[in-house]
Amino acid sequence: MNLTQLTSQIILMFLLMLVGLLINKLGFMHAQTSTDLTNILLYVVSPCLIIKAFEQTFSADRLQMLGRVILGIIIIYAIMILVTQLVFKRVADPNLRRIMRYGSVYSNAGFMGIPLTSSLFGSTGVFFAVASLAAFNIFSWTHGITLFTGNQGSRKENLKQIVLNPNIIAIIVGLILFVTSFRLPSIANSAVTYVSSINTPLSMIVIGNSLADVKLNRETLDKRLWGVLLLRNFLFPYLAIVVLQFMGITGIPLFTTVLMAACPVAGIVVLFTLKVHGQPGPAVALMSISTILSVISIPLVFALMNLH
């Protein structure tokens, strides 16, 4: 993995975020606009990018490798969940405890991971990155949401969120296309290509816009959040390296999965906090600092991987 190329791409991503921040400061993007663009990214652009990545000639070896990657990701999630249950057990504030547990385990795989993977490794990288994206959606809407709602949440509603998630549907459609080697008609393929091409710049602009509204103070910046940042940005990505390499996973499947694991705290931690009427300040601060810190942490994680 070329660290110079990776670092350059991350810097480019942050420049695009600065564009989003500037747009916010100039008053060109309001709250509803940001919400609408987020929905377009999640429900239209990202699924198109996934389908495009799966439109390849069938390879049994590649499908087998995808299965190994999925198994590795499940093991990594199991370890992360266990570690956070133990490490943050003594945090008395229930709002802060659930934010810390969720923030440590779940990375911004969709908004930051997929654009980075697409830029660095193209459709082959996205092909393997969708394993991380699928795992994120499944674990987030089972274990993740339970951290906030406890046993009060509707299992039927959570299952619906998984099954009807456009990215999960796109992965299923993509797998069918891959296994059957079916090709979309030329005009449909062109439409999917055009839509998927806006994923990277639009994702970063939306993130930058959200960072512009962050206000850090003593109330939101609890010192215990640094433990979450250590786990999310450094230790858990390193855990992914160890587990995947132990399983014999190398090359692009390894790079893309580690990259998805090394992404900052998932923004959905704020939405889940608001869902249960919790204080969102620590969640917003955690997501923001983790995102800024990732410009250093992601290259560092890959530098460590090159030493293995």
TORNUTOR-868642 format. One record per residue (C-alpha): residue number from 1; residue in one letter; chain; x, y, z. Coordinates in nm, 3 decimals, padded with zeros to 5 digits. Layout:
<pts>
(NUM "a" "A" (X Y Z))
...
</pts>
This chain:
<pts>
(1 "m" "A" (00.000 00.000 00.000))
(2 "n" "A" (00.143 00.336 -00.108))
(3 "l" "A" (00.126 00.562 00.200))
(4 "t" "A" (00.193 00.876 -00.003))
(5 "q" "A" (-00.104 00.803 -00.226))
(6 "l" "A" (-00.323 00.725 00.075))
(7 "t" "A" (-00.222 01.042 00.261))
(8 "s" "A" (-00.276 01.254 -00.051))
(9 "q" "A" (-00.624 01.107 -00.095))
(10 "i" "A" (-00.716 01.175 00.269))
(11 "i" "A" (-00.592 01.534 00.238))
(12 "l" "A" (-00.805 01.567 -00.076))
(13 "m" "A" (-01.104 01.438 00.119))
(14 "f" "A" (-01.046 01.702 00.386))
(15 "l" "A" (-01.020 01.975 00.122))
(16 "l" "A" (-01.361 01.863 -00.003))
(17 "m" "A" (-01.486 01.879 00.358))
(18 "l" "A" (-01.355 02.236 00.376))
(19 "v" "A" (-01.567 02.313 00.070))
(20 "g" "A" (-01.868 02.182 00.264))
(21 "l" "A" (-01.769 02.391 00.566))
(22 "l" "A" (-01.737 02.702 00.346))
(23 "i" "A" (-02.076 02.633 00.187))
(24 "n" "A" (-02.225 02.620 00.535))
(25 "k" "A" (-02.061 02.946 00.647))
(26 "l" "A" (-02.183 03.121 00.332))
(27 "g" "A" (-02.536 03.007 00.412))
(28 "f" "A" (-02.574 02.805 00.092))
(29 "m" "A" (-02.676 02.483 00.270))
(30 "h" "A" (-02.947 02.474 00.533))
(31 "a" "A" (-03.041 02.189 00.769))
(32 "q" "A" (-03.312 02.052 00.539))
(33 "t" "A" (-03.079 02.065 00.238))
(34 "s" "A" (-02.817 01.867 00.430))
(35 "t" "A" (-03.080 01.609 00.531))
(36 "d" "A" (-03.201 01.576 00.172))
(37 "l" "A" (-02.847 01.530 00.036))
(38 "t" "A" (-02.775 01.272 00.306))
(39 "n" "A" (-03.082 01.075 00.201))
(40 "i" "A" (-02.980 01.098 -00.165))
(41 "l" "A" (-02.634 00.964 -00.077))
(42 "l" "A" (-02.764 00.679 00.138))
(43 "y" "A" (-03.061 00.572 -00.070))
(44 "v" "A" (-02.954 00.646 -00.429))
(45 "v" "A" (-02.583 00.719 -00.484))
(46 "s" "A" (-02.430 00.454 -00.256))
(47 "p" "A" (-02.649 00.169 -00.391))
(48 "c" "A" (-02.550 00.267 -00.747))
(49 "l" "A" (-02.181 00.256 -00.649))
(50 "i" "A" (-02.227 -00.092 -00.500))
(51 "i" "A" (-02.410 -00.231 -00.804))
(52 "k" "A" (-02.140 -00.086 -01.030))
(53 "a" "A" (-01.869 -00.258 -00.823))
(54 "f" "A" (-02.035 -00.600 -00.858))
(55 "e" "A" (-02.074 -00.574 -01.235))
(56 "q" "A" (-01.770 -00.794 -01.303))
(57 "t" "A" (-01.697 -01.131 -01.457))
(58 "f" "A" (-01.770 -01.409 -01.209))
(59 "s" "A" (-01.473 -01.552 -01.022))
(60 "a" "A" (-01.509 -01.836 -00.769))
(61 "d" "A" (-01.182 -01.733 -00.603))
(62 "r" "A" (-01.304 -01.376 -00.556))
(63 "l" "A" (-01.636 -01.496 -00.412))
(64 "q" "A" (-01.450 -01.728 -00.174))
(65 "m" "A" (-01.224 -01.442 -00.064))
(66 "l" "A" (-01.532 -01.226 -00.002))
(67 "g" "A" (-01.666 -01.501 00.225))
(68 "r" "A" (-01.338 -01.508 00.420))
(69 "v" "A" (-01.347 -01.131 00.458))
(70 "i" "A" (-01.704 -01.148 00.591))
(71 "l" "A" (-01.602 -01.411 00.847))
(72 "g" "A" (-01.307 -01.194 00.955))
(73 "i" "A" (-01.532 -00.890 00.997))
(74 "i" "A" (-01.778 -01.087 01.213))
(75 "i" "A" (-01.489 -01.195 01.440))
(76 "i" "A" (-01.364 -00.835 01.463))
(77 "y" "A" (-01.711 -00.705 01.557))
(78 "a" "A" (-01.750 -00.975 01.823))
(79 "i" "A" (-01.418 -00.876 01.984))
(80 "m" "A" (-01.492 -00.502 01.966))
(81 "i" "A" (-01.834 -00.545 02.127))
(82 "l" "A" (-01.690 -00.759 02.406))
(83 "v" "A" (-01.405 -00.514 02.473))
(84 "t" "A" (-01.634 -00.208 02.489))
(85 "q" "A" (-01.878 -00.389 02.719))
(86 "l" "A" (-01.594 -00.447 02.965))
(87 "v" "A" (-01.397 -00.122 02.926))
(88 "f" "A" (-01.692 00.117 02.965))
(89 "k" "A" (-01.885 -00.088 03.221))
(90 "r" "A" (-01.812 00.155 03.504))
(91 "v" "A" (-01.921 00.474 03.323))
(92 "a" "A" (-02.212 00.586 03.542))
(93 "d" "A" (-02.381 00.826 03.298))
(94 "p" "A" (-02.601 00.603 03.075))
(95 "n" "A" (-02.607 00.859 02.792))
(96 "l" "A" (-02.228 00.886 02.783))
(97 "r" "A" (-02.181 00.510 02.827))
(98 "r" "A" (-02.389 00.416 02.524))
(99 "i" "A" (-02.227 00.689 02.312))
(100 "m" "A" (-01.882 00.561 02.410))
(101 "r" "A" (-01.969 00.199 02.335))
(102 "y" "A" (-02.131 00.273 02.001))
(103 "g" "A" (-01.866 00.525 01.895))
(104 "s" "A" (-01.584 00.280 01.967))
(105 "v" "A" (-01.732 -00.006 01.764))
(106 "y" "A" (-01.892 00.161 01.460))
(107 "s" "A" (-01.693 00.351 01.198))
(108 "n" "A" (-01.813 00.590 00.929))
(109 "a" "A" (-01.788 00.309 00.674))
(110 "g" "A" (-02.050 00.439 00.432))
(111 "f" "A" (-01.987 00.813 00.422))
(112 "m" "A" (-01.607 00.808 00.441))
(113 "g" "A" (-01.498 00.447 00.389))
(114 "i" "A" (-01.668 00.380 00.057))
(115 "p" "A" (-01.554 00.710 -00.106))
(116 "l" "A" (-01.194 00.651 00.008))
(117 "t" "A" (-01.200 00.290 -00.110))
(118 "s" "A" (-01.349 00.387 -00.444))
(119 "s" "A" (-01.086 00.657 -00.498))
(120 "l" "A" (-00.791 00.435 -00.401))
(121 "f" "A" (-00.890 00.089 -00.526))
(122 "g" "A" (-01.173 00.143 -00.774))
(123 "s" "A" (-01.454 -00.108 -00.824))
(124 "t" "A" (-01.242 -00.400 -00.701))
(125 "g" "A" (-01.194 -00.225 -00.368))
(126 "v" "A" (-01.564 -00.141 -00.338))
(127 "f" "A" (-01.646 -00.507 -00.416))
(128 "f" "A" (-01.472 -00.614 -00.092))
(129 "a" "A" (-01.566 -00.301 00.103))
(130 "v" "A" (-01.937 -00.385 00.075))
(131 "a" "A" (-01.873 -00.671 00.322))
(132 "s" "A" (-01.785 -00.409 00.585))
(133 "l" "A" (-02.082 -00.195 00.483))
(134 "a" "A" (-02.324 -00.488 00.512))
(135 "a" "A" (-02.181 -00.588 00.851))
(136 "f" "A" (-02.209 -00.227 00.972))
(137 "n" "A" (-02.579 -00.209 00.882))
(138 "i" "A" (-02.661 -00.548 01.034))
(139 "f" "A" (-02.469 -00.498 01.359))
(140 "s" "A" (-02.570 -00.133 01.393))
(141 "w" "A" (-02.943 -00.210 01.367))
(142 "t" "A" (-02.919 -00.502 01.610))
(143 "h" "A" (-02.647 -00.453 01.871))
(144 "g" "A" (-02.598 -00.079 01.807))
(145 "i" "A" (-02.959 00.032 01.841))
(146 "t" "A" (-03.002 -00.192 02.148))
(147 "l" "A" (-02.731 00.008 02.328))
(148 "f" "A" (-02.968 00.305 02.313))
(149 "t" "A" (-03.315 00.152 02.335))
(150 "g" "A" (-03.238 -00.155 02.550))
(151 "n" "A" (-03.508 -00.420 02.517))
(152 "q" "A" (-03.770 -00.154 02.447))
(153 "g" "A" (-03.687 -00.132 02.077))
(154 "s" "A" (-03.903 -00.314 01.825))
(155 "r" "A" (-03.716 -00.612 01.677))
(156 "k" "A" (-03.955 -00.610 01.384))
(157 "e" "A" (-03.875 -00.245 01.312))
(158 "n" "A" (-03.499 -00.306 01.342))
(159 "l" "A" (-03.521 -00.607 01.109))
(160 "k" "A" (-03.717 -00.392 00.864))
(161 "q" "A" (-03.438 -00.130 00.875))
(162 "i" "A" (-03.188 -00.402 00.777))
(163 "v" "A" (-03.392 -00.581 00.509))
(164 "l" "A" (-03.518 -00.263 00.342))
(165 "n" "A" (-03.186 -00.079 00.364))
(166 "p" "A" (-03.105 00.024 00.004))
(167 "n" "A" (-02.739 -00.069 00.050))
(168 "i" "A" (-02.829 -00.423 00.161))
(169 "i" "A" (-03.068 -00.453 -00.135))
(170 "a" "A" (-02.794 -00.323 -00.367))
(171 "i" "A" (-02.549 -00.584 -00.229))
(172 "i" "A" (-02.800 -00.864 -00.296))
(173 "v" "A" (-02.868 -00.733 -00.648))
(174 "g" "A" (-02.493 -00.692 -00.703))
(175 "l" "A" (-02.420 -01.048 -00.593))
(176 "i" "A" (-02.682 -01.177 -00.837))
(177 "l" "A" (-02.521 -00.974 -01.116))
(178 "f" "A" (-02.176 -01.103 -01.018))
(179 "v" "A" (-02.272 -01.472 -00.989))
(180 "t" "A" (-02.470 -01.468 -01.316))
(181 "s" "A" (-02.219 -01.238 -01.495))
(182 "f" "A" (-02.523 -01.038 -01.609))
(183 "r" "A" (-02.457 -00.694 -01.755))
(184 "l" "A" (-02.693 -00.401 -01.731))
(185 "p" "A" (-02.807 -00.253 -02.064))
(186 "s" "A" (-02.566 00.013 -02.188))
(187 "i" "A" (-02.790 00.311 -02.112))
(188 "a" "A" (-02.875 00.182 -01.762))
(189 "n" "A" (-02.508 00.114 -01.694))
(190 "s" "A" (-02.421 00.470 -01.798))
(191 "a" "A" (-02.687 00.611 -01.564))
(192 "v" "A" (-02.553 00.403 -01.271))
(193 "t" "A" (-02.196 00.515 -01.352))
(194 "y" "A" (-02.289 00.884 -01.362))
(195 "v" "A" (-02.483 00.869 -01.035))
(196 "s" "A" (-02.212 00.672 -00.851))
(197 "s" "A" (-01.942 00.916 -00.965))
(198 "i" "A" (-02.076 01.193 -00.738))
(199 "n" "A" (-02.044 00.978 -00.423))
(200 "t" "A" (-01.698 01.098 -00.311))
(201 "p" "A" (-01.733 01.478 -00.349))
(202 "l" "A" (-02.092 01.490 -00.225))
(203 "s" "A" (-02.019 01.271 00.081))
(204 "m" "A" (-01.726 01.488 00.187))
(205 "i" "A" (-01.918 01.813 00.132))
(206 "v" "A" (-02.205 01.685 00.348))
(207 "i" "A" (-01.961 01.582 00.625))
(208 "g" "A" (-01.787 01.921 00.606))
(209 "n" "A" (-02.120 02.097 00.629))
(210 "s" "A" (-02.209 01.903 00.945))
(211 "l" "A" (-01.869 01.978 01.105))
(212 "a" "A" (-01.926 02.351 01.054))
(213 "d" "A" (-02.205 02.353 01.315))
(214 "v" "A" (-02.003 02.178 01.585))
(215 "k" "A" (-01.942 02.374 01.905))
(216 "l" "A" (-01.682 02.219 02.135))
(217 "n" "A" (-01.689 02.314 02.503))
(218 "r" "A" (-01.636 02.159 02.848))
(219 "e" "A" (-01.991 02.030 02.852))
(220 "t" "A" (-01.959 01.830 02.530))
(221 "l" "A" (-01.587 01.742 02.539))
(222 "d" "A" (-01.573 01.490 02.825))
(223 "k" "A" (-01.215 01.374 02.888))
(224 "r" "A" (-01.333 01.011 02.888))
(225 "l" "A" (-01.406 01.042 02.515))
(226 "w" "A" (-01.032 01.020 02.448))
(227 "g" "A" (-01.051 00.652 02.538))
(228 "v" "A" (-01.307 00.606 02.261))
(229 "l" "A" (-01.084 00.789 02.014))
(230 "l" "A" (-00.792 00.563 02.105))
(231 "l" "A" (-01.002 00.253 02.040))
(232 "r" "A" (-01.188 00.375 01.731))
(233 "n" "A" (-00.904 00.549 01.547))
(234 "f" "A" (-00.606 00.333 01.648))
(235 "l" "A" (-00.653 00.009 01.842))
(236 "f" "A" (-00.956 -00.144 01.668))
(237 "p" "A" (-00.813 -00.083 01.317))
(238 "y" "A" (-00.494 -00.255 01.438))
(239 "l" "A" (-00.711 -00.541 01.567))
(240 "a" "A" (-00.854 -00.572 01.214))
(241 "i" "A" (-00.501 -00.602 01.072))
(242 "v" "A" (-00.410 -00.880 01.316))
(243 "v" "A" (-00.731 -01.081 01.263))
(244 "l" "A" (-00.733 -01.051 00.883))
(245 "q" "A" (-00.365 -01.130 00.838))
(246 "f" "A" (-00.401 -01.428 01.074))
(247 "m" "A" (-00.673 -01.554 00.837))
(248 "g" "A" (-00.436 -01.517 00.541))
(249 "i" "A" (-00.619 -01.223 00.383))
(250 "t" "A" (-00.383 -01.000 00.184))
(251 "g" "A" (-00.382 -00.742 -00.095))
(252 "i" "A" (-00.688 -00.532 -00.181))
(253 "p" "A" (-00.928 -00.738 00.039))
(254 "l" "A" (-00.701 -00.663 00.337))
(255 "f" "A" (-00.643 -00.296 00.249))
(256 "t" "A" (-01.011 -00.216 00.192))
(257 "t" "A" (-01.134 -00.392 00.507))
(258 "v" "A" (-00.871 -00.224 00.725))
(259 "l" "A" (-00.951 00.111 00.562))
(260 "m" "A" (-01.320 00.070 00.645))
(261 "a" "A" (-01.227 -00.027 01.003))
(262 "a" "A" (-00.994 00.273 01.037))
(263 "c" "A" (-01.261 00.530 00.950))
(264 "p" "A" (-01.375 00.772 01.224))
(265 "v" "A" (-01.681 00.742 01.446))
(266 "a" "A" (-02.008 00.685 01.258))
(267 "g" "A" (-02.234 00.989 01.241))
(268 "i" "A" (-02.538 00.772 01.319))
(269 "v" "A" (-02.432 00.783 01.687))
(270 "v" "A" (-02.585 01.132 01.693))
(271 "l" "A" (-02.912 01.012 01.536))
(272 "f" "A" (-02.944 00.720 01.780))
(273 "t" "A" (-02.879 00.957 02.073))
(274 "l" "A" (-03.152 01.194 01.952))
(275 "k" "A" (-03.383 00.896 01.896))
(276 "v" "A" (-03.389 00.824 02.272))
(277 "h" "A" (-03.392 01.197 02.363))
(278 "g" "A" (-03.037 01.187 02.500))
(279 "q" "A" (-02.792 01.477 02.518))
(280 "p" "A" (-02.625 01.477 02.171))
(281 "g" "A" (-02.333 01.707 02.264))
(282 "p" "A" (-02.080 01.430 02.347))
(283 "a" "A" (-02.181 01.231 02.036))
(284 "v" "A" (-02.131 01.532 01.807))
(285 "a" "A" (-01.796 01.617 01.968))
(286 "l" "A" (-01.679 01.256 01.943))
(287 "m" "A" (-01.773 01.225 01.576))
(288 "s" "A" (-01.612 01.558 01.489))
(289 "i" "A" (-01.279 01.505 01.669))
(290 "s" "A" (-01.254 01.148 01.539))
(291 "t" "A" (-01.307 01.271 01.182))
(292 "i" "A" (-01.038 01.540 01.214))
(293 "l" "A" (-00.801 01.296 01.385))
(294 "s" "A" (-00.843 01.043 01.102))
(295 "v" "A" (-00.617 01.250 00.874))
(296 "i" "A" (-00.333 01.129 01.099))
(297 "s" "A" (-00.467 00.798 01.228))
(298 "i" "A" (-00.552 00.630 00.895))
(299 "p" "A" (-00.202 00.672 00.743))
(300 "l" "A" (-00.052 00.563 01.077))
(301 "v" "A" (-00.263 00.245 01.079))
(302 "f" "A" (-00.145 00.160 00.727))
(303 "a" "A" (00.214 00.236 00.820))
(304 "l" "A" (00.181 -00.020 01.101))
(305 "m" "A" (00.030 -00.270 00.857))
(306 "n" "A" (00.334 -00.232 00.628))
(307 "l" "A" (00.555 -00.329 00.923))
(308 "h" "A" (00.377 -00.665 00.962))
</pts>
